Amino acid sequence: MPNKRILTLLTVLIFVATQASAQTQNLLQNAKADLETQHWRTFGQATVEDVNGNHCFVVRNGGYFIQDVILPDDAAGKFALLIGHGASDRINSDGAITGLPYLYGYMMVRGGPDDGHILSYLQHASLRGSATLAGEWVRMSGIAQVPERTGKIRFFLKQALQQGVPQNGSGARFDDLGLFLFPTEAEAKAFAAAYN
């Protein structure tokens, strides 16, 4: 008969693993474009393309994707991590950001798709691709605390635009996307640092 102490230890380990798994559940649906555009709304030139046997989201000329993610009732005060990988056909030699992949978001009250009550904007340079070579995949991420009354996060896949530097039809690609909630900012940062 197994030792009671070993059974207790195994029970604790299973509980901890279950809790860690629940904390790191990706709240986005179809985060890898395996289901084409399912669960996403598309605007303008926004498609799913096959790149070397891998499906990814692609936007051109100001097109974009949106997914509204309903948050759990206890989300207020937690830290939301928006994360993903991006690549661009276009890298401007003068450092202009036009054409780069860009994750963006709104924290909103719960409501229908046309409910426009925004509580907080999720925008930061770390949410924009920073590759130095065309086609190079880089990680993009940002962390923000969820305000009171937030019922959903609107997650955007966009293409950066710098004033005076127009789009030229180049593609910005996205893959391995995620929206995660964590009790602390430190946990969100640690998860983002290890994200593949």
N, C-alpha and C positions, 0 to 999 in steps of 0.2 A: 504494500500500500504506500502511495507517495507521501512524502513528508508534508505535514500541514504548513510548515514554514515556506516550503517551495511552492505549494499551491497558492498561498497568500501572495507571495512575490509575483507569481505568474498573473494572478488576478489584477494586481496593481499595475503591472507592465501593460497588460491588455487595456486597462482603463486609460492609462496615460497615452497609449498609442491611439486609442479611439478619440480622445479629447484633442490630440494634436492634429489628427486627420480632419476632425470637424472644424477646427480653427483654420485650416488651410484649404477648405473647400472652395473651389473656383465658382464664383457666383455667376460668371458669364456662361451662356450657352453657345455651343458651336464656336469655341475659342480658337480652333485650328483650321477653320474653313472646310472641314471634312464633309459638312452637309451643305456645301455651296453657300448661298446667302440666307439659309433658314435661320430664324431668330434675329435677323438683322433687317433694318430698313435701309434702303439704298436711295441716294440722291445724286443726280448727275452721273458722271462717269465713275461708277463704283462697281467692281466686278470681282469674281474669284477666278484666279488663273492658276494653271499648273506650272510650277517652276522646278524643273529637274525631278519630276515625279511627286512633288509636294504641293498641295493646294495652299494658296495664301490669298489674303484680301489685297486688292489693288485699287488705288484711287488715282485719278488723273484730272487735271484742269478744274480743280475745285470740287470734284465729287467727294462724297463721304458716306460712311456707314454710321448707323446709330443703333444701339441696343439699350432699352430701359430695363434696369435690374432692380427688382423689388427687394428691399432690405428686410432682414428680420426685425421684429419689434424692439429688440434690445440693442440695435445698432448705434444709437446715439452715444457719443463719448468714445466709441472705438475708433480705430485708425484704419482707413481704407487705403489699400495699395492698388494702384493701377499699374499694370506692367505688361510688357510684350516685347517682341523683337521686330525691328523694322529695317528696311533697306530702300535705297533710292536709286533710280536711273541717273539722277542728276546731282552732281556735286559742283557748286559754283566756286570757281577759283578765287573770287573776291570775298568768300565767306558768307554771301547772302544765303538766307535760310529757305528761300522759295524752292519748293519741290521736295523738301525733306518730309519723312513720315512723322506724324504728330499725334499722340494720344491726348485726348481732351475730355473733360467731363463737367457735368453739373450735378450738384446735390440738390434734390428737389423734394417738395412735399409729395406724398403719394396721391396719384390721380391718373387720369387717362393720358394717352400719348400727346394730346394737345394742351394738357395742363402745364402752363408755363411759369409756375411759381418757383423760382430758383432761389435757394438759400445760400449757395456757395459755388464758386467757379473753381474747377480743378485745372489749373494751367501753371506750368513751370518749364523752364528750359530743359530740365531732366526728362520731361515727357516727350521731347523732340529727338529724333535721330541725330547722332553726332558722328557718323561715318566720315572718313576722309577719302574713301574710294567708292566709286559707283558700284552698286551691287553688293557691298559689304553689309552683312547683318550685324546690328548692334542692339543692345538691350536698352529699353526706355522704361522709366518708372517714376512714380511720384506717390507721396504719402500725404494724406490729409485727415484731420480729425472730423468725424461725422457730427454735424450740429444737431441740436434738438429739433424735433419735428421732421427730420429727414426720413422719407419713406422709400425713396428710390434714387439711384444714380443713373444718369444718362451718360453712356460711354460712347465716345466718338472716335472714329478712325479718320483722320484728316491729313491734308497736305499743307505744310507751312507756306505762308505767303508773306514776303517782305515788300513793303511799299516801294513802288518804282521798279520792281523786278517781277514781270508777269510770268504766269505758268506757260509752259511750252509743250504740253502733251506728255511729258515724262511721267513715269509711274512711281508711286510710293507704295511699298509692300509691307504687309503686316502678317505676323504669325505668332503662335504660342502666346496668346493674349490671356490676361487674367485680371480678375477683380476679387480681392481677398479682404477679409476683415480680421483685425487683431486687437487684443485687449490693450497692448502698449505699442508705442512708436518703435521701441527697441526691437520688439519681436517682428514688426513689419520690415524694419531695415535689415535684420538678419535673414529673413526669408528672401527679400529682394536680392541680397548679395549672393545667395546660393542658387538663385533661380536659373534654370536651364531651359 
